[in-house]
Amino acid sequence: MKTVDISGKAPSRRAAAAEGRLSLRAETLRAIREGKVRKGDPFKVAESAALLAVKKTPELIPHCHHVPISSISVDFFIEGTDVVCECEVKANYATGVEMDALTGAAIALLTVWDMVKYIEKDGDGQYPTTSIHGLRVTRKSKEAL
């Protein structure tokens, strides 16, 4: 097994954005909006988790290269019964950053779930309606330096 050889590729300005959704109960969304989640603000903690995840992507996904990230942005909003996370990553490098953006969004949503799971559980300790879905790359770009 080996990684893709990118040594012959010229660096370029790369950007990628990814989003994912976490379906939550109305009670949980209300607790988030009202700042009543016991562990604190899920979006602030999840933002930090996403930043760390983006930087650690090559440690988690074997074929990803260590990319010198120049910018990461993470945004959250509530749409219907979903928390939506958008993660954008930028770098000047010879390979893209879409896996890094996907990793950031996924870990952010897992962090929100972890912080609100006590509200989401049913009487049997299960999560009948909670789900992460729609994880996808929403855009990517490449420009010559």
C-alpha positions in Angstrom: 0.0 0.0 0.0 1.2 3.5 -0.7 -0.2 7.0 -0.9 -0.7 8.9 -4.1 2.5 10.6 -5.1 1.9 14.3 -5.3 5.5 15.3 -5.5 5.1 16.3 -9.2 2.1 18.5 -8.6 2.5 22.3 -8.3 1.0 23.9 -5.2 -2.2 25.8 -5.8 -4.8 27.7 -3.7 -7.3 25.0 -2.5 -10.6 25.4 -0.7 -13.3 23.0 0.2 -16.5 23.2 2.1 -18.6 20.4 3.6 -21.8 20.3 5.5 -23.7 17.7 7.6 -26.9 17.6 9.6 -27.8 16.3 13.0 -31.5 15.6 13.5 -32.6 16.4 17.1 -35.8 16.5 19.1 -37.6 19.9 19.6 -36.8 19.7 23.3 -33.1 19.4 22.6 -33.1 22.3 20.0 -34.9 24.4 22.6 -32.2 23.7 25.2 -29.5 24.7 22.7 -31.3 27.9 21.7 -31.9 28.8 25.4 -28.3 28.0 26.5 -29.6 25.3 28.9 -27.3 22.4 27.8 -25.6 21.1 31.0 -22.2 20.6 29.4 -22.2 24.2 28.0 -22.6 25.7 24.5 -22.5 22.8 22.1 -21.6 25.0 19.1 -18.6 26.5 20.8 -17.2 23.2 21.9 -18.0 21.6 18.5 -16.2 24.4 16.8 -13.0 23.6 18.7 -13.5 19.9 18.0 -13.8 20.6 14.3 -10.6 22.7 14.3 -8.7 19.9 16.0 -10.3 17.2 13.7 -9.3 19.1 10.5 -5.7 19.3 11.7 -5.7 15.5 12.5 -7.4 14.3 9.3 -4.3 12.5 8.0 -4.0 10.7 11.4 -7.5 9.4 11.0 -7.8 8.7 7.3 -4.7 6.6 6.1 -4.4 8.0 2.5 -4.8 11.7 3.4 -1.6 13.8 3.1 -0.5 16.2 5.8 -1.7 19.5 4.4 -0.5 22.8 5.7 -3.9 24.3 6.5 -4.1 28.1 6.1 -7.7 28.6 7.2 -10.6 26.8 8.9 -14.1 28.2 9.5 -17.0 26.4 11.2 -20.5 27.6 11.3 -23.7 26.2 12.8 -27.4 27.0 12.3 -30.7 25.3 13.1 -32.9 24.5 10.2 -36.2 22.8 11.0 -35.3 19.8 13.3 -31.6 19.8 12.2 -28.5 21.3 13.4 -26.5 22.1 10.3 -22.7 22.4 10.4 -20.7 24.0 7.6 -16.9 23.6 7.6 -14.6 25.3 5.1 -10.9 24.6 4.8 -8.2 26.4 2.8 -4.6 25.6 2.0 -1.9 26.4 -0.5 -0.8 22.9 -1.4 -0.5 20.2 -4.1 -3.7 18.3 -3.0 -7.2 19.2 -2.0 -8.8 19.6 1.4 -12.2 18.1 0.9 -11.5 15.2 3.3 -10.3 17.7 5.9 -13.6 19.7 5.6 -15.7 16.5 5.8 -13.8 15.4 8.9 -14.3 18.7 10.5 -18.1 18.7 9.9 -18.5 15.1 11.0 -16.6 15.6 14.3 -18.4 18.8 15.0 -21.8 17.0 14.7 -20.6 14.1 16.8 -19.5 16.6 19.5 -22.9 18.3 19.5 -24.6 14.9 19.8 -22.3 14.0 22.7 -23.2 17.2 24.5 -27.0 16.7 24.1 -27.3 12.9 24.3 -28.8 13.0 27.8 -31.8 15.0 26.3 -32.0 12.8 23.2 -32.2 9.4 24.9 -35.6 7.8 25.3 -36.8 5.8 28.3 -34.7 2.8 27.3 -31.5 4.8 26.7 -31.8 4.6 23.0 -31.8 7.3 20.3 -34.8 6.6 18.1 -34.8 9.9 16.2 -31.3 11.2 16.5 -29.2 10.9 13.3 -26.3 12.4 11.5 -27.1 12.7 7.8 -26.4 14.6 4.6 -22.6 14.7 5.1 -21.3 16.0 1.8 -18.9 18.3 0.0 -20.8 21.5 -1.0 -18.0 23.1 -3.0 -14.3 22.9 -3.8 -12.0 25.1 -5.7 -8.4 25.2 -7.1 -6.6 28.3 -8.3 -3.1 28.7 -9.5 -0.8 30.5 -7.1 
